[in-house]
């Protein structure tokens, strides 16, 4: 019955007794089952607060690799849960909603990428972590926005590099390193939705504000930004900056940690082009709720499973990323 519910809906939506303190129950079950909750910065505030660790994709992978927990609950999107399973094949990896996907990962299908690789047989492949396990198995080194420049820079200047799937991040890396990179044409719908005009309007009303942006944003936005970096790098910049006001151009979930770290500073979420939607929120990330998290821990479903051969192939590119990151102090 549970499996049929998950197949249809992607999650368990069993009723929760109103007398249950869901926060305390999650903590109790987690301790009882030796489980760990890993949450991305883009999760809703309540989930970030109950997680054992909150971080970007690189830190989540590093935490998964070193945990002694028997169960890993990934409060994030599916490729993050896959990455945890690849690094910890003997552990049970759960995700509260199996349909918490990623527009960027969906923009790069394995069959299409195989054909793309054949056009450039002498190129190595650096793939963004926002990809499926199948793409990671076709990759030489995975990267995140935190370590992408270090990883591309680890190859000789004359080495041809295919970078996918994010065209904006790929173009940003190429501009920073003055390298000719072969870029797959994919993008994150959230980061492409921000309005340059509206951001500049906010800046004109807050002249001392710093514009801080994620490198998945489009080039015009990156050009007007005072700082470009991964979610963890944006947090660090905000903490260390003498500025008191920031226009934050990435998924709005990051503002929760920014406000916790810097309660005396002001963080303004950048608006999307479409004022009728919350396009600066990732709909996939927001599929994860406390209720789903509770049911996932209680029933240990939905579970992420991968073929053993796929795990072995994909693991090589992730381990290569972690090794290069460690050497660069990341």
Order of alpha helices (4+ residues) and beta strands (2+ residues): alpha-alpha-beta-alpha-beta-alpha-beta-alpha-beta-alpha-alpha-beta-alpha-beta-alpha-beta-alpha-beta-alpha-beta-alpha-beta-alpha-beta-alpha-beta-alpha-alpha
